[in-house]
Amino acid sequence: MKTKKTIVITGGTTGIGFACAEYLLEEGYEVIITGRTKENLDAALSKLGNGVTGFLSDTSKLSEINQLVNSIEKKFNRIDGLFINAGIFKAASFENTSEEIFDETMDVNFKGAFFTIQKFIPIMNNPSSIVLNSSVVVFKAFADTSIYTATKAAIESIAKVLNLELAPKGIRVNVISPGVTESPIQQKSGMSDDAIKNMLEHFSNTSPIGRIVNPKDIAPILEFLVSDKSLVLRNEKIIVDGGTTM
Ligand SMILES: NC(=O)c1ccc[n+]([C@@H]2O[C@H](COP(=O)([O-])OP(=O)(O)OC[C@H]3O[C@@H](n4cnc5c(N)ncnc54)[C@H](OP(=O)(O)O)[C@@H]3O)[C@@H](O)[C@H]2O)c1
């Protein structure tokens, strides 16, 4: 019987996805990461070293998801875990959310996530695990996040349905809900450096753990959810926020 599990992490080149890839490799998993920027993918692969495979694949494009699944099937045959992690955040008030921001955020965070899951199902082992990277924004309001919040609520909302429909294939679906986590996502959000600094300081000062969540805090939670330790969990949501939203 195969003991080394193969896990795919979408958006594994930086931030949370990268920290999870690093941790799973240390724990002896076979890890596959994706990203859409070649420079970031190359940098991640060289930092991660042996045991990792990377694919350039834009999750918002169905043709690229299909290509990704075909390439992974050729090389690995089947996978044991899928971390739906690729995501973007563009800060904009509700009144200033343009159609472009709406479409881009929906295409990556919800449509891309939806079809990535759908296309991977045929190559998922029985049993296997899908983990959705959502956010605390789904249950705690943050200004300037309306479309981002909607995409995270949308992907979380299908977890129950998937758990019903995919149960006969031995596929389980659970959710990680990170609080504000220090990662490159903030720099790409359109927020000013000062606004980012204030936000990170605010969450450090008001958190029971006295600091901001680090991507490395999320990695062991993902490992638990893709391992056989979580075989009976269904539609579980693990909030990883240092207690800021309690
Ligand atoms: N940081 C937080 O505070 C926080 C809190 C809650 C939830 N999250 C969620 O955590 C996930 C990871 O975010 P992060 O904070 O680690 O940010 P990050 O460092 O910006 O990582 C995002 C990853 O997704 C990839 N990605 C973005 N668009 C993609 C696309 N169209 N196709 C393929 N890959 C794409 C990026 O690759 P490229 O560089 O190539 O674009 C990168 O690898 C996101 O879903 C985010 O919503 C983050």
The ligand as an ORCA input file, in Angstrom:
! r2SCAN-3c Opt
* xyz 0 1
  N      -3.503     36.452      4.134
  C      -4.671     36.540      4.737
  O      -4.891     37.421      5.581
  C      -5.746     35.541      4.421
  C      -6.815     35.402      5.314
  C      -7.822     34.488      5.032
  C      -7.764     33.748      3.865
  N      -6.725     33.908      3.006
  C      -6.740     33.124      1.780
  O      -5.558     32.371      1.692
  C      -5.292     32.059      0.318
  C      -3.820     32.305      0.042
  O      -3.566     33.668      0.233
  P      -2.198     34.248      0.811
  O      -2.552     35.161      1.915
  O      -1.223     33.169      1.021
  O      -1.779     35.203     -0.409
  P      -0.619     35.132     -1.505
  O       0.704     35.054     -0.846
  O      -0.900     36.286     -2.406
  O      -0.860     33.754     -2.248
  C      -1.807     33.596     -3.260
  C      -1.386     32.409     -4.111
  O      -2.438     32.192     -5.068
  C      -1.879     32.237     -6.363
  N      -2.839     32.727     -7.328
  C      -3.515     33.898     -7.350
  N      -4.297     33.961     -8.436
  C      -4.111     32.804     -9.116
  C      -4.620     32.280    -10.318
  N      -5.504     32.961    -11.058
  N      -4.206     31.064    -10.717
  C      -3.311     30.358     -9.984
  N      -2.783     30.807     -8.853
  C      -3.171     32.024     -8.427
  C      -0.657     33.133     -6.235
  O       0.210     32.891     -7.307
  P       0.771     34.127     -8.221
  O       1.746     34.859     -7.349
  O       1.379     33.436     -9.373
  O      -0.434     34.969     -8.568
  C      -0.116     32.672     -4.892
  O       0.600     31.469     -5.047
  C      -6.243     32.913     -0.497
  O      -7.337     32.130     -0.941
  C      -6.735     33.942      0.518
  O      -8.016     34.430      0.203
  C      -5.712     34.780      3.256
*
